[in-house]
Amino acid sequence: MHGEPLIYGRDRDKGLKLDPQTLTLEAVTIGQDGVSEGDLAVHDETNPVLAQMPIILAPPLPTAMGVIHRHQARAFDANFAIGKPRERRVLVLLHRWNMLDRR
């Protein structure tokens, strides 16, 4: 979930930590070698680089599921209406000057 540390495992005792030298995620066990929950990477679905990191993990590491990346954009229908003003004007003019409509 967004804003939560990357924890996994049946007992939720494993996590993913960002290795600053390789800029990759590495599997760690919470409580071993001084690793705490605060050392784990935190999921940020608004950052495309950090959000994509869990996707490239290979087994036996966990599979990413849920919202990986959220991109804020206008709804499709809002963009569609903005992009078509000329076409609508042409259709109105064609309809207005249609001989069949004159009665």
N, C-alpha and C positions, 0 to 999 in steps of 0.2 A: 504494500500500500504506500501511497505517496507520503513521504516524510518519515517513514519508519526504517529502522535498520534492516539490512538484508540477512534475515535469520531463516534457517531451514533445518530439516531433520525431524525425525519422529519425536524426539525429545526436545526439539528446538534448542539444541546444544551446539549447532554448527552455524557458521556465518560466512559472509563474503567480505573480505577486506581489500581495499584498494592498495596495490603495491605501487608506491610512488616512483620506483625506478623503471618499471616496465609499463606503468599506466594500464595494468590489467587487474582483474579481480582474482583473488586467490582464496581458496577454502581454508578456514581456520576453525579450531574448536574453542568455543567460549570456555574460559577458565584454565586453559592450558597455556603455558609460556607467557602468562600475564595478560592474555587477550581478554578484554571485557567487551560488553555490548557497545560501549562508547567508541571502541576502535573500529567498529564495522562501518562499511559504506552505507549511506542512507539513500534510499530510492527517491529520485527526483524526476517525476514524469514530465516536468516542464523544460528540462534541460535535455536536448536531443542527444548529446554525447553520453552523458551519464545514464540516460534511460536506455540506450542501446547496448550498453556493456553486458547486462545479463543475457542478452539474446545470443551472443556468440559462445556461451559456455557449452562445453561438450561433456557427455557423461564421463564420470559418475557425478558430476556437479548437477545441481537442480535445473529444471526447465522453467524458463520464465513464462508466467501466465498472468492474465489480467490486463490492466491498462499499463502498457509499457511506455508509451509516449503520447502526450496530449498536446495537440496543436490548436491554438485559439484561432479561429477563422469565422467568417460570416457563414451563415447557413446557405446551402446550395440555392434555394429558391430566392434568397435575397440577392445573391450574386447574379443569378440568371435575370432577374428583373432589372437590375442596374445595367447589365450588358446589352439589353435589347431595345433601347428607346427608339432608334431610327426605324427598325423593322416595324414596330407598332405604328409609327406615324405613316409609314408607307401603306400598311394594311388599312388604316383609317381612311386615307385618301382614296385608295382603290375602292373601298366599300362606298364611300361618299359619292363617287362618280360612276358607280355601276348603273348602267341604263335600266337594268331590271328592277332596281330599287326605286326608280322614279315612277310614281303613280299619280 
